[in-house]
Amino acid sequence: MQKPVPNAPRAPRQQANTPASRHKARRFAMQGVYEWQLSGNDPFEIEARYRVENAMHKVDLAYFHELLQQTTRRALELDAVYEPFLDRKIDQLNPVERSILRIGCYELVHHIEIPYPIVLDEAIELAKDFGATDSFKYINSILDEVAKKVRQTERNARKS
């Protein structure tokens, strides 16, 4: 049996899947998607740099990885989900709004275990923190329409 080496560096522990750690994962993922949209940098490189340059010990790293990688990989599919509800062309969206809409749509479509009001609330918070003054209202209206389409059963059950 080996004895532990005193003062040896330890691998970072994975943060538990808590609402706070998921909130932080969404914040970093949104920033990563934003960067990817503007720079075209590889999402794996963006993720690696974020992990090195930021204090990620309180972030759900698995969820951050999933959101960043899947949102960028499925960007066109996600755009098609929310595009019918826009009042302008996708390329006229503010890049912050587009990042938030892509992540929100990904969660609504691929994470049905997360209640849709939570997805909307998280997107609204991101828009308040990173978007233009009233972009949170726009994000809310678009994602609410998406939820009506892809979460109809859940919405109906909540009304009962």
N, C-alpha and C positions, 0 to 999 in steps of 0.2 A: 504494500500500500504506500502510495506516494504521499509525502507531507506537502501541505500547501506552502507555496513560496510567499513569504511575507512581502507585503506591499507590491505584489504582482498586479499589473493592470487587468481589469476584468472587462469582459465583453459587456456592452451596454444591454441592460435588461429591456425586454419589450414591455411597453406600457400596456396595462390592462385595457380592455375594451370598455371604456367609460364614456359618458356623454362629453365630458371635458376633453378627453384625449381624442375623440372623434371630431370634436369641434376644431381642435388644433390641426388635425389631419386635413380637414376640409380647407382651412385657411392656407396651409402650405401647398396643398394640391391646386387650389385656385390660382395662387401665385405662379406655380409651375406651369399650369395650362396657359396662363396669360403669357408667360415668357415663351413657351413653345409657339404660340400663335404669332408673336411678333418676331421672334428670332429664327424659328425653324430648328432650334437646337434639339438634339436627340433627347427624348424624355428620360432615358436611363442616365444620361449625363447630367441633366437637370436634377434628377433625384439624388444622384451621388453627391453633387455639389451641395444641395440643400442639407443633406445628412451631415456633411462635414462642416459647413459654415453656420449651422443653426443649432440651438439647444433643442434637441429632439427627444430628450428623455421623458417628456410628458406627452408625447404624441403617439397615437396608435399608428405605428410604422407600417403595419400590414395594410391598414386602410388607406393611409397616405399613398403607399405604393399602388394599390389597386385603383384608387381614384385617378391618380396622375397617368398611369399607364393605360387604363381602359378608356378614360375620357379622351385621351389623345388618339388612341387606336381607333375608337368608334366615333370620332368627331362628326363625320358626315352623316352617319346613322342618327346620331343625337340631334344634329341640326334639323333633320327631316321631321323629327318629333315635334319640335317647338315652332318651326317655321310657319305653319299655317296660322299661328296666333299672333304673328308679328304685324306691326303697322308700317314696317319698312323692310327693305331687303336686308338679308343677313350681313352682307358686307358693309352695311351702313351702321351696324351695331357697334357701340363702344366695345373695345376688346375686353374690358373688365366685365361688362354685362354678358358678353358671349361666353366668357369663361364660367361665370356663375350659372348661366342657363345650361351649359353643357354638363356641368357637375350635377346640378339639380335634376336634369332629365335623366342622367345616368342613375342617380339614386332612385328616382321614381319608377324607372323601368326595371332596373336590375336588383334593387334591394327592397322588395315588397315587405320585408320584415320591419323596415323603418316606417312608422306611421307618416302618411303624407304631410300632416301639419308640421311635423318635426323637420322634414325636408324643406318645406316652404320657409319655416322660421329660420333655419340655418342659412338659406340662400338670402333671405332678407337681411340678416345680420352681416353677411359678407358684403352685400350691396351698400349697406349703411357705412361699413368700415372702409371700403375700397372704391365704391362707385361715386358717380355724380350725386348731387344733392337729392334729387327725387328718384334716382334709379331704382331704389328699393320698391317703390310702388309699381314700376314697370315690371320688374322681375317677379313680384308677387302676382300680378295679373296674368302674366304669361305662364308661370308654373302652375297657377291655379287652373288654368284651362287645360294644361297638360295632364294634371291630376284628374280632372273630370273625364278625360279620355282614357288614360291608362290605369286609373285606380277607381273606376266607377263603382265596383262592388264595395270597396272600403268606404267610399264617400256615402253610399246609400246606407250602409250599416251604421255609420256615425250619426246619420240623420234620424235613425229609428230610436 
